[in-house]
Amino acid sequence: MPWDKTRCAYRRLLAPAWVLGCMALCAGCSSAGSAASDVVDAMADSVPDSVAGDLAPADVPVALPTAAEILQAGPYGVGTLTLDLEDKTRPTPDSDTLAGTNSRLLSTAVWYPTVPTGAPAGATPGAPQAQGGPWPLIAYAHGFFSFNVENEDLAILLASYGNGCDVAILETTGRIGAASACCGVRAHIASKRSLQNYEQYLRWRELVPIQPAARPPVEERIPSPAAQWREVPWELRLTGTRCRHCGTPQYPPQRVCVSCHTKDEMEPYAFADVPAKVFSYSHDYVMQTLDTPVTVTFVDFEGGGRLMCDMTDREVEAVKVGLPVEMTFRRLYFVNGIYNYWWKCQPVRCQPSGTEG
């Protein structure tokens, strides 16, 4: 069909917008809805320029599909089932007349591709799964004042295509064994920290207004692209110098060695992966930030070099002099269309355990 690429683009828009896919996972209560036609009609009225630009050259008009064309079912049939998922790590508190329990039960609806049948009229409970999986899994949380199957028609539509999302695959070679030891994916997942409350999540995502700190507003910082380009080696790559005469690393870059006082005998030295420890710190509870307090830290790098930066991903009570830290590259702020990045330190997240996937 002449609008295949347009339809693919719309399917990419539908997948993240409704967070539904070939196997859509929906949590919560239940009731049905049927607003898909209204949704796609509204979407067809305004195709983003970036999408239209990907479909055809600027001088070639793009024919927008109708709602009926977008809602055309895929080649697979659709099955459905309900799973009762139990989270034994979180208790359910008492609620009105309902007694609490030691776990949390989540009733979950699942839609998945079945044997190709043409245009499905609906979802068949318990139908056998189609060959050719595994299928992508996309979770959809309906939120408050809503129901887990209110977008069932869209879930069925996307499941009937047997896809619905793009996947990036990173492939390693036999040389992975020669790579330096690192924490790896499993160790990073195991060392994750959970947010203590939903309010903290809302603040960090800037989804709720925050009362400003009781101090004069911070002067607007306007980053200079030219200055950032000049400072890429020293700032963005966290590169200092090391004395060729005595081998002492120093940050920021120096002309005169702090140890042997040799002048202009320096070579570049990367600090990004060098182990460090907290030399001194201060918790600032009045500075404007989404993560109070701001932990201003002086860190000493192993072998030499000292840097002042903020500490992130830390428990305030656990910060102390001598705490082992590592450097992490973070976004600081966004001004005038420019993202400004720099380095922060964080407590060592996990210890290398050799190479792993």
Secondary structure, DSSP 4 states (H G I P E B T S, - for coil): -TTHHHHHHHHHHHHHHHT--TTEEEES---B---HHHHHHHHHT---HHHHHHHS-TTSPPPPPPHHHHT---SSEEEEEEEEEEETTSPBPPBTTBPPBSSEEEEEEEEEEES--SS-SS-EETPPBPSS-PPP-EEEE--TT--TBTTHHHHHHHHTTT--S--------GGGGGSPP--HHHHHHHT----S-HHHHHHHTT-S--PPPSSPPPPPP---HHHHHHTIIIIIT-EEEEETTT--EESS--SB-TTT--BS-EEEEE-TTS-EEEEEEEEESSS--SSSSEEEEEEEETTS-EEEEEE-S--GGG--TT-EEEEEEEEEEEETTEEEEEEEEEE------S---
